Amino acid sequence: MGVGDPLGAEAAHALAACMGGTRTAGDLVMRLQLAKKMKINEAKAYVAEKLGVSLEELCDVVTMSEKREELGLGLAHVEPCAKANAGMEAKFRIQELLGIQVNSVERFKERAGLK
Protein backbone atom coordinates (compact mmCIF):
# COMPACT_ATOMS: atom_id res chain seq x y z
CA MET A 1 0.00 0.00 0.00
CA GLY A 2 1.50 3.29 -1.09
CA VAL A 3 1.40 6.74 0.42
CA GLY A 4 -1.51 7.97 -1.71
CA ASP A 5 -3.51 4.78 -1.33
CA PRO A 6 -7.23 5.52 -0.80
CA LEU A 7 -7.59 2.54 1.56
CA GLY A 8 -5.16 4.01 4.06
CA ALA A 9 -3.57 2.50 7.14
CA GLU A 10 -6.86 1.64 8.81
CA ALA A 11 -8.03 -0.59 5.97
CA ALA A 12 -4.60 -2.20 5.75
CA HIS A 13 -4.75 -3.00 9.44
CA ALA A 14 -8.29 -4.39 9.18
CA LEU A 15 -7.24 -6.68 6.37
CA ALA A 16 -4.02 -7.64 8.14
CA ALA A 17 -6.01 -8.61 11.23
CA CYS A 18 -7.62 -11.28 9.01
CA MET A 19 -11.17 -10.37 9.97
CA GLY A 20 -12.35 -9.13 6.60
CA GLY A 21 -12.84 -5.45 7.40
CA THR A 22 -16.44 -4.36 6.83
CA ARG A 23 -17.35 -7.79 5.50
CA THR A 24 -17.26 -8.99 9.12
CA ALA A 25 -16.22 -6.99 12.21
CA GLY A 26 -12.59 -6.24 11.43
CA ASP A 27 -13.17 -2.51 11.07
CA LEU A 28 -14.92 -2.37 14.46
CA VAL A 29 -12.13 -4.28 16.19
CA MET A 30 -9.52 -2.07 14.54
CA ARG A 31 -11.34 1.10 15.67
CA LEU A 32 -11.18 -0.09 19.29
CA GLN A 33 -7.53 -1.00 19.01
CA LEU A 34 -6.76 2.52 17.81
CA ALA A 35 -9.20 4.46 20.00
CA LYS A 36 -8.77 2.58 23.28
CA LYS A 37 -5.32 1.05 22.78
CA MET A 38 -6.76 -2.46 23.18
CA LYS A 39 -4.95 -5.64 22.21
CA ILE A 40 -6.70 -7.54 19.41
CA ASN A 41 -8.23 -10.26 21.62
CA GLU A 42 -9.55 -7.68 24.09
CA ALA A 43 -11.02 -5.64 21.24
CA LYS A 44 -12.65 -8.72 19.69
CA ALA A 45 -14.25 -9.65 23.02
CA TYR A 46 -15.55 -6.09 23.50
CA VAL A 47 -17.06 -5.95 20.00
CA ALA A 48 -18.61 -9.42 20.34
CA GLU A 49 -20.25 -8.38 23.61
CA LYS A 50 -21.57 -5.10 22.15
CA LEU A 51 -22.97 -6.91 19.10
CA GLY A 52 -24.35 -9.85 21.06
CA VAL A 53 -22.43 -12.45 19.05
CA SER A 54 -19.76 -15.03 19.79
CA LEU A 55 -16.09 -14.54 18.97
CA GLU A 56 -16.43 -17.08 16.16
CA GLU A 57 -19.36 -15.17 14.66
CA LEU A 58 -17.26 -12.01 14.40
CA CYS A 59 -15.41 -13.62 11.50
CA ASP A 60 -18.46 -15.12 9.80
CA VAL A 61 -19.46 -13.08 6.75
CA VAL A 62 -23.11 -14.18 6.73
CA THR A 63 -23.71 -13.61 10.45
CA MET A 64 -21.94 -10.26 10.46
CA SER A 65 -23.65 -9.04 7.28
CA GLU A 66 -27.00 -9.69 8.93
CA LYS A 67 -25.90 -8.12 12.23
CA ARG A 68 -24.39 -5.05 10.54
CA GLU A 69 -27.57 -4.53 8.52
CA GLU A 70 -29.75 -5.02 11.62
CA LEU A 71 -27.76 -2.44 13.61
CA GLY A 72 -27.16 -0.04 10.71
CA LEU A 73 -23.37 -0.35 10.87
CA GLY A 74 -22.78 -0.28 7.12
CA LEU A 75 -21.99 -3.10 4.74
CA ALA A 76 -19.05 -3.77 2.46
CA HIS A 77 -21.08 -4.08 -0.75
CA VAL A 78 -24.34 -2.17 -0.75
CA GLU A 79 -26.50 -1.91 -3.83
CA PRO A 80 -27.18 1.72 -4.75
CA CYS A 81 -30.91 1.31 -4.14
CA ALA A 82 -30.51 -0.63 -0.88
CA LYS A 83 -31.92 0.89 2.30
CA ALA A 84 -28.83 -0.03 4.30
CA ASN A 85 -26.99 2.63 6.27
CA ALA A 86 -23.78 3.78 4.68
CA GLY A 87 -21.19 6.49 5.11
CA MET A 88 -21.71 8.98 7.92
CA GLU A 89 -24.92 7.39 9.16
CA ALA A 90 -23.09 4.12 9.77
CA LYS A 91 -20.20 5.95 11.46
CA PHE A 92 -22.61 7.71 13.84
CA ARG A 93 -24.04 4.32 14.81
CA ILE A 94 -20.58 2.77 15.23
CA GLN A 95 -19.50 5.62 17.50
CA GLU A 96 -22.61 5.19 19.64
CA LEU A 97 -22.42 1.38 19.79
CA LEU A 98 -18.74 1.15 20.67
CA GLY A 99 -18.59 4.20 22.92
CA ILE A 100 -15.66 5.72 21.05
CA GLN A 101 -15.00 9.01 19.30
CA VAL A 102 -14.91 8.83 15.50
CA ASN A 103 -13.11 11.92 14.22
CA SER A 104 -15.14 12.26 11.03
CA VAL A 105 -18.38 12.15 13.04
CA GLU A 106 -17.15 14.83 15.41
CA ARG A 107 -16.02 17.04 12.48
CA PHE A 108 -19.40 16.53 10.80
CA LYS A 109 -21.22 17.57 13.99
CA GLU A 110 -19.07 20.71 14.29
CA ARG A 111 -19.55 21.75 10.67
CA ALA A 112 -23.29 21.00 10.76
CA GLY A 113 -23.71 22.98 13.99
CA LEU A 114 -24.82 19.90 15.94
CA LYS A 115 -22.38 20.38 18.81
C-alpha positions as CSV (number, residue, x, y, z in Angstrom):
1,M,0.0,0.0,0.0
2,G,1.5,3.3,-1.1
3,V,1.4,6.7,0.4
4,G,-1.5,8.0,-1.7
5,D,-3.5,4.8,-1.3
6,P,-7.2,5.5,-0.8
7,L,-7.6,2.5,1.6
8,G,-5.2,4.0,4.1
9,A,-3.6,2.5,7.1
10,E,-6.9,1.6,8.8
11,A,-8.0,-0.6,6.0
12,A,-4.6,-2.2,5.7
13,H,-4.8,-3.0,9.4
14,A,-8.3,-4.4,9.2
15,L,-7.2,-6.7,6.4
16,A,-4.0,-7.6,8.1
17,A,-6.0,-8.6,11.2
18,C,-7.6,-11.3,9.0
19,M,-11.2,-10.4,10.0
20,G,-12.4,-9.1,6.6
21,G,-12.8,-5.4,7.4
22,T,-16.4,-4.4,6.8
23,R,-17.4,-7.8,5.5
24,T,-17.3,-9.0,9.1
25,A,-16.2,-7.0,12.2
26,G,-12.6,-6.2,11.4
27,D,-13.2,-2.5,11.1
28,L,-14.9,-2.4,14.5
29,V,-12.1,-4.3,16.2
30,M,-9.5,-2.1,14.5
31,R,-11.3,1.1,15.7
32,L,-11.2,-0.1,19.3
33,Q,-7.5,-1.0,19.0
34,L,-6.8,2.5,17.8
35,A,-9.2,4.5,20.0
36,K,-8.8,2.6,23.3
37,K,-5.3,1.1,22.8
38,M,-6.8,-2.5,23.2
39,K,-5.0,-5.6,22.2
40,I,-6.7,-7.5,19.4
41,N,-8.2,-10.3,21.6
42,E,-9.5,-7.7,24.1
43,A,-11.0,-5.6,21.2
44,K,-12.6,-8.7,19.7
45,A,-14.2,-9.7,23.0
46,Y,-15.6,-6.1,23.5
47,V,-17.1,-5.9,20.0
48,A,-18.6,-9.4,20.3
49,E,-20.3,-8.4,23.6
50,K,-21.6,-5.1,22.2
51,L,-23.0,-6.9,19.1
52,G,-24.3,-9.9,21.1
53,V,-22.4,-12.4,19.1
54,S,-19.8,-15.0,19.8
55,L,-16.1,-14.5,19.0
56,E,-16.4,-17.1,16.2
57,E,-19.4,-15.2,14.7
58,L,-17.3,-12.0,14.4
59,C,-15.4,-13.6,11.5
60,D,-18.5,-15.1,9.8
61,V,-19.5,-13.1,6.7
62,V,-23.1,-14.2,6.7
63,T,-23.7,-13.6,10.4
64,M,-21.9,-10.3,10.5
65,S,-23.7,-9.0,7.3
66,E,-27.0,-9.7,8.9
67,K,-25.9,-8.1,12.2
68,R,-24.4,-5.0,10.5
69,E,-27.6,-4.5,8.5
70,E,-29.8,-5.0,11.6
71,L,-27.8,-2.4,13.6
72,G,-27.2,0.0,10.7
73,L,-23.4,-0.4,10.9
74,G,-22.8,-0.3,7.1
75,L,-22.0,-3.1,4.7
76,A,-19.1,-3.8,2.5
77,H,-21.1,-4.1,-0.8
78,V,-24.3,-2.2,-0.7
79,E,-26.5,-1.9,-3.8
80,P,-27.2,1.7,-4.8
81,C,-30.9,1.3,-4.1
82,A,-30.5,-0.6,-0.9
83,K,-31.9,0.9,2.3
84,A,-28.8,0.0,4.3
85,N,-27.0,2.6,6.3
86,A,-23.8,3.8,4.7
87,G,-21.2,6.5,5.1
88,M,-21.7,9.0,7.9
89,E,-24.9,7.4,9.2
90,A,-23.1,4.1,9.8
91,K,-20.2,5.9,11.5
92,F,-22.6,7.7,13.8
93,R,-24.0,4.3,14.8
94,I,-20.6,2.8,15.2
95,Q,-19.5,5.6,17.5
96,E,-22.6,5.2,19.6
97,L,-22.4,1.4,19.8
98,L,-18.7,1.2,20.7
99,G,-18.6,4.2,22.9
100,I,-15.7,5.7,21.1
101,Q,-15.0,9.0,19.3
102,V,-14.9,8.8,15.5
103,N,-13.1,11.9,14.2
104,S,-15.1,12.3,11.0
105,V,-18.4,12.1,13.0
106,E,-17.1,14.8,15.4
107,R,-16.0,17.0,12.5
108,F,-19.4,16.5,10.8
109,K,-21.2,17.6,14.0
110,E,-19.1,20.7,14.3
111,R,-19.6,21.8,10.7
112,A,-23.3,21.0,10.8
113,G,-23.7,23.0,14.0
114,L,-24.8,19.9,15.9
115,K,-22.4,20.4,18.8
